Amino acid sequence: MEIVPHMVGQLVRERILSKIGFVDAHTEGEPTRIIVDGGPDIGDGPLPERVARFAKFADDFRRCVILEPRGWDAVVGALLCEPTDPTCAAGVIFFNNAGYLGMCGHGAVGVAVALHYLGKIGLGQNRLETPVGIIEIDLHNPNQASIQNVPSYRLHRSVPIEVDGLGTVVGDVAWGGNWFFLIGESPVDLILDNVDALMDASGRVRDALRRNGITGANGAEIDHIEFFGPPHAADADSRNFVYCPGGQYDRSPCGTGTSAKLACLAADGKLQPGEQWIQESIIGSRFTANYVRIDEHNIVPTIVGHAFICSEGNLIRQPLDPFISGIRCTTANESEERLV
């Protein structure tokens, strides 16, 4: 049979398994890939149950979206879905190269900006439903949003731990939507030239936490490590380096990490309710934050950041592609695949 030009396109389309519609944004330098169409069928019901079904039955989708050759290890994915609470503009499930996240601060800002870009929400007050609770969003303009995060708190103060190559390291265990070990002094200057050393040190700290059985509440793994140091900008309060699950670092100051930091500052009486805190990232981008206290142990942080749309389009999955579910390249410091 002779193949005429118009038939070529038809043959190509027949070999397409699926298209995944996405919008890419970055929040203060940290990328978020928002899935707007073609996501997996994970049913309805509470978001934690949907996360479990996502992980059990459709984890190849996560790998496809995040991993090479369609993605890259630094990106965080955000699957838009129907909320269970009708007051929310959307439900969202965050995931990365290692598994699933309860909450993602930079991702929430990116999702808000993307929803506005797509004409789904207007400026002003909106709500997002996440697996760990509902967050309030105030979209100030098309590229700036405040997120009122889930209640945050410090679980343990000044925990000493022996770390290979670093000696005794002291940090706080705190929750800001994910579990963090927050270390007040960095082993090296917080500059991009030292990223490899910071990654290595963070991996060693996380390994030590695992070996010593130091966890978050109910045995939850502490999968984020955060070093702090003096800011570079005169009007900032602190500079940080945040090591994430999967062996990458946060280009933004990390919304959940900044929330955990505020919980520690509040517990120590070093930051008062409503007082502003400016957190710098390793690349010099910043979040502005404050909090309100809801009881003796818990605060509700508000994080203000900027996000920008980078691209939009479709990811293609063809049935004969040997890397249809991505390529997982692990290193010694990366965590194993896990579910949150």
Buried (B, 14 or more C-beta within 10 A) or exposed (E): EEEEEEEEEEEEEEEEEBEBBBBBBBBBBBBBBBBBEBBBEBEEEEBBBBBBBBBEEBBEBBBBBBBEEBBEBBBBBBBBBEBBEEEBBBBBBBBBBBBBBBBBBBBBBBBBBBBBBBEBBEEEEBBBBBBBBBBBBBBEEBBBBBBBBBBBBBBEEEBEBEBEEBEEBEBBBBBBBBBBBBBBEBBBEBBEEBBEEBBBBBBBBBBBBBEEEBBBEEEBBBBBBBBBBEBEEEEBBBBBBBBBBBBBBBBBBBBBBBBBBBBBBBBEEEBEEEBEBBBBBBBBBBBBBBBEEEEEBBBBBBBBBBBBBEEBEEBBBEEEEEEBBBEBEEEEBBBEBEEB
